[in-house]
Amino acid sequence: MSGKILVVDDEPDLQLLIRQKFRNQMRSGEFDFLFAEDGVQALQMLADNPAIDMVLTDINMPNMDGLTLLGKIKELDTNKRILIVSAYGDMENIRIAMNRGAHDFVTKPINFSDLETTIRKSLADLQILKKALESHDQLIALQRELEVATRIQMSFLPSTFPQRNDLAIYAKMIPAKEVGGDFYDFFFIDEYRLGLVIGDVAGKGIPAAIFMAMTRALIKATALRGGPGSNCIQTVNRILYLESMPNMFVTVFFGVFDTQTGDFEYCNAGHHPPLIIRKDGKVEALEYVGGMALGITEKIEYQSKSICLQPGETIFFFTDGLTEAMDSKDNEFSETKLQSTLAECHAAGLKDLLNATIAKIQDHQGSAPQNDDMTAMVMRYLSDQTRKN
């Protein structure tokens, strides 16, 4: 197995290190490295060398950064393997890159043994894909697998919503073309306490769908045993870290709402904080309390926080597919526009509120493709006088 690899990084020392660390593989013809200093130069080299199998790119570069380059490459050739190099702990950019189609990532300072393993794995995956594309029957089988994965993902999402006098809830997911890892869930821990979960697995395809299903099941099973939300998330994180595949992680927001008191206790594991919609239409984000995404490291402690909702107030949970939805000029919808949209529609029933928000985002997208799942869940604390169906 041989591979032509384009390394995109503005640090000259990296080229020297790669030539030194992989000199034996380069002499044998197993790896053939090309080098570019920024995204603009990389695109030209990709145009001149269509046989390039893999791109290893830094995120922070002059002229064109790695995330922009990633999008440009995906527009030209969806089959090239793309590996992201990022600073340790920069989970936000890693998550964005994985959602935009990166296949894996390595962190700085680079462990070249790990890098070699990742390169070999990605090239092996590419060979499998090439063989599948050579056979029509195998291509049809792959499409059927993706359809199955989509059904798996959708089957785990609640499709009926409780009819109660003390709260209302509604949720919706619009999947992207590729199978993603978004999910939401809600379940009663007892007669008055409702558990609410929303999450986003980094990556796409069948592995993301399976990882999503496992995460959802673990959170529910752990939450039903009782205890603070931070303990639940701590337990789930430890299991995912020990039992899941390497480089799989998931952002999760988990909360428990007490319908008798209005208390909402929550813990955030690397997810976008939900938005509170006040009765007067004011919209604000919940304070971020928790820790990093689940499945990255076992050595982390999570914290939780409690707030008290007033009747008529609403919590809007969402994944980044809403705020990062892009138009044809790569302009994101943004959380600012999301908040203003919710403020405009704050008095509507939950279904109308959510549908109007999705419609506004789709208007923003126009003809641009949907690159990520769009998932949202909304819960309103009610009294008998404020209930809207």
N, C-alpha and C positions, 0 to 999 in steps of 0.2 A: 504494500500500500504506500503510494507516494502522494505528496500534496504540494501545491504551489500556494504559498502563504504571503499575503501582503500585510506588513506591519506599519501602522500609522501612528507616529509619535514624534513630538518635536524635541525630544531629549536625545542628543547624539550618542550618549553613553549606552542607551538601550540597544542600538544597532550593534555596537561593539560587543556587548554582553551576549546578545543572541548569537552572533557569529562565533563567539568563543564557546558558549555552552552547547551549541548544536553543530559544532564543526564536523563531528563524525557522521551525523545524519545528513549534513549537506554534502560531504564528500561522497557518500554512498548513493546520493540522489533520492534519498527517502524524503527529505524536506528541501524545498527550494524557496528561499526567502527573498522577497522584494521589500523595499522600504520607501515610505513617503513621510513627509514632515507635517502635512496637514490634510484636511479633508478635500480641499480643492485639488491638490496634487494626486491624492489617492483616487479620485474619480477619473482623472485623466489616465492614470495607470491601469485602472480597471477597464477603461474603454480600449486601451492599447493591448491589454492582456486578458482577453475573455476567458482564458483557461485557468485564471486564479480561482482556487477552490475556497479559500478562507481569508477573512479579514480580521486582524487583531488590532483593535483601535483603542487609543486613549480617549477619555471623554473631554478633558480640558486641553484645547489646542487653539492656536491663532487661525484666523481666516474662516475656518469652518470647524465647529466642534464635533465630537464623536457622535452625539445624539442626532445632529442634523445629517451627518454622513450616513448614519444607520438608516434614516428615512429615505435618503437618496438611493442607497444601494437596494433597498427593498422595492423601490419603484422600478429599478432596472432588472433585477434578478432575484427572485424570492428564494432560490435554491442555494445561494452562497451561504456558507456558515460564517457567522459573525460573533466574535468573542470581544467582550468589553473589558478594558483594564481600568480599574477605579481605585481610588484611595480606600483603605480599610475603613469601614464604618459609613461610607457614603451610600447608604441604602436607598436614598431617594432617587439618585441617578441610576443606580443599578435596577431598581424597580421599574423606572420609566423605560430603560433600555430593554429589559426583558419583555415588557408589555408591547414594545414597538417591534419586537421580532428578533432580538439578540438570542443566541442559542445557549450562551453560557458566559461566565465572567471569571476573571482572576483579579486579585487585589494586590496593591503595592504595599510594601516591597515585594516584587515578584519572586515566588518560589519556583525555580525553573523545572524542578522535578514535577511539581503539580501542573505547571504549564504544559510540559510534554504530555502528561497523562490526558489533560483536557484537549490538546490538539489531536492526539491519536483517537480519542473518543469521538470528537466532532467529525474527523475525516472518515471514521468508520460509519457514523450515522449518514454522512453524505453519500458514501458508497452504496449503502442500503437504499437510500432515496433514488439514486441514479438507476440502480437495477430495477426498482419498482416502476420508474418512469419509462423504462425500456419495454415493459410488458403492459399491454392494455389491461389484461386480467388483474395484474397486481395493482394497477392504478385504481381500478374499480373497487378492489378489496380495500385499498387505503381510504377511499372516499366513504365506503360503508363503515369502516372503523370510526371515522370522524363523525358520521351520523350517529353511531352508537354512543360515542362519547358525549355528543350534544344531548342525546336523550338521557344519559346518566346525569349530566349536569342539571337539566331541567327537572328531572324526576325528584330530585332532592329538595326542590324549592317549594315551600307551602303555596298552595293555589287557592285555598279557602281562608277566609278571614273571620275572626270571632265577632259575633254581634252582641255587644254588651252596652250597658248604660254608663259604665265608668271609663271606658276607653274605646277608641277606634283605631284601626290599623289597616294599612294597605301597602302593597309592595309590587314591584315590577322589575323584570330584567329583559333587556333587548340584547340578545347575544350577537357578537361580532361574527364575521364569516368564519374565522378560525376559532376553534373551541378554546375558550378561556377558562379562568378559574374563579370568577365572581360567584358569590353566594350570599344569601340572607337566610335567616331563620328566626322564628319566635315560638315560644313554648311556655306554658304555665308551670312554674315550679310548685306552686300550691294555688289555692283558690284566688288569691289576691296578688301574687307576685308573678310578673311576666318577664321571662328572659328574652333579650333581643340581641341578635348577632348579625353583623355584616362583615364580609371579608373579601380579599382579593389575592389570589395566588399569583406569584410572579411567574410568568411564562404562559404558554398556550399548549393546546393539544391534549392528547389522552393523558399524559402524566399529570398535567395540571388539574384535569377533571377528577382523576382518582385522588390526588392529594387534597382537593377541595372536599370531596365526600368524606375522607378520613377526618379532616379537621372539624367539619361540621358535627360529625357523630361524636367525636371526643369532647367537644365543648358541651354539647347537650348532656351527655352521660355524666360528665363531671359536675356540671351546674346543678343537676337534679339531686346531687348528694348534699347540696347546701354549702354554706360558707361564703366568705367574701369573694367578689369577682376576681380580685387579684390572685387569690389562691387557685381559682379555677384556671386562669390563664397560665399561671406558673406551672401547674400540673400538665396542661396540654402542651405547653412549650417543651417541657422535658421529654415527653413521649415522642413528639414529632422530631425532636433533635436526635433522639436515640434510634428511632425506628424508620425514619423516612430516607429518601434518596438524597445524596449530597447535592448542595446548591438549590434545593427546593425550600422556599419559605413563603409565608403568607402573612399579610397584614390583617389584623382583626380588631374590630371594636365590639366589646361585649358589655351589656348593661342589664340591670335588673330594676324594673319599675314596680313600685308598690302602689296599687290603686287605692288603698285605704288612706295613705298619708301623702301621696304625691312625691315621695322620695324616689330619686333615680340614682342608683349607685353604678358606677361604670369604671372600666379599665380599658386602656387603649394600647394595642400592640402594633405600633407603626402605621396606623390607619389615619385617613383624613378625619378630623373631629367632626361629628355631626353638627348640624345647625339648629338652634332653638328659634322658633317663630313665636314671638310674643303675641298676645291678643290684639295689640295695637298695630301689628304688622312689622315691628322691629325685628330684625334678624341678626343673630350673633352666633359665633362658633363657641362650642363647649371648650373649656380649658383642657389643654392636652395633659393627661396624667396616665402613666403606664410605663412603657418601655419600647424596645425595638421589636421588629416583626418576629413571628414565631418560627422556630426551626433553625435559627442561625447559630445560636450558642446556648449551651445549657446554663452557663454561669451568668444569669441575670435575674434580678428580682423586679417584680412588677408591683405597682401601687395602684390604689383605687381612690375614687373621690365620689362624694354625694352632693347632689343639688336637690332642691325642692321645686317641683312644677306646680303652677297654679292651673285650675280648671280653664280649659280653652287654649292652653299653650301646646305647642306641637314640636316634636323632634323629627328632623329630616336627616336620615342616614343615607350615605351615598358612597359610590366608588369613584375612582379617578376617571373612569370612562365618561362621566358627565362633564367635569371641569376641564379635562384635557381633550375633549372632542374638538377637532380642528376643521377649519374651512379649507378651501382650495389654495389659500395662501399661507397655510400652516399657522394661522392665528387660533389660539385656544379659546374655548368658550369662557373659561376662568371662573374662579369662585366668586369674584365680585359680581359677575353677571348672574350667577346662580342665586346669590343672595337677593339681588334686585328683583329677579323673576319671582322668587318666593314671597317677597314683600308685596308685589303687585297682586298675587293670587292668594294671600294669606287667609282670606275669609271663605274660600271655596271649600267644599267637601274634599276629603283626602284623595279620592280617585281623580276628581277634576283637577286638584292641585298638582298631582304627580303627572297626569297626562299633559297638562298645559306646560309643565316644566320640560318634559321630554320633547314636546312639539317645538318649544323655543330653541332647544339645543339642535334639533334636526334642521330647523330653519337656518341656524348658524352654519351647520355643516354644508348645506346645499348639496352639490353633486360630489363632494369629497367622500371617499370611502370611510366606513366606520371601522376603525382599527382596534377597538377594544369594547368589551362588554359595557353596557350602560345599565347600572343596577342601583335602585333606590328603594328605601323603605321609610314610611312615614307613620308616626304614632301621635295621636292627640289625646290628651287627658280631658275627660268629659265630666260634666255634671248633667243631670237629666235635662236641664234647660239649654245646654250648649251643644247637644248631640246633633251631628249632621251625618246622614247616611250617604 
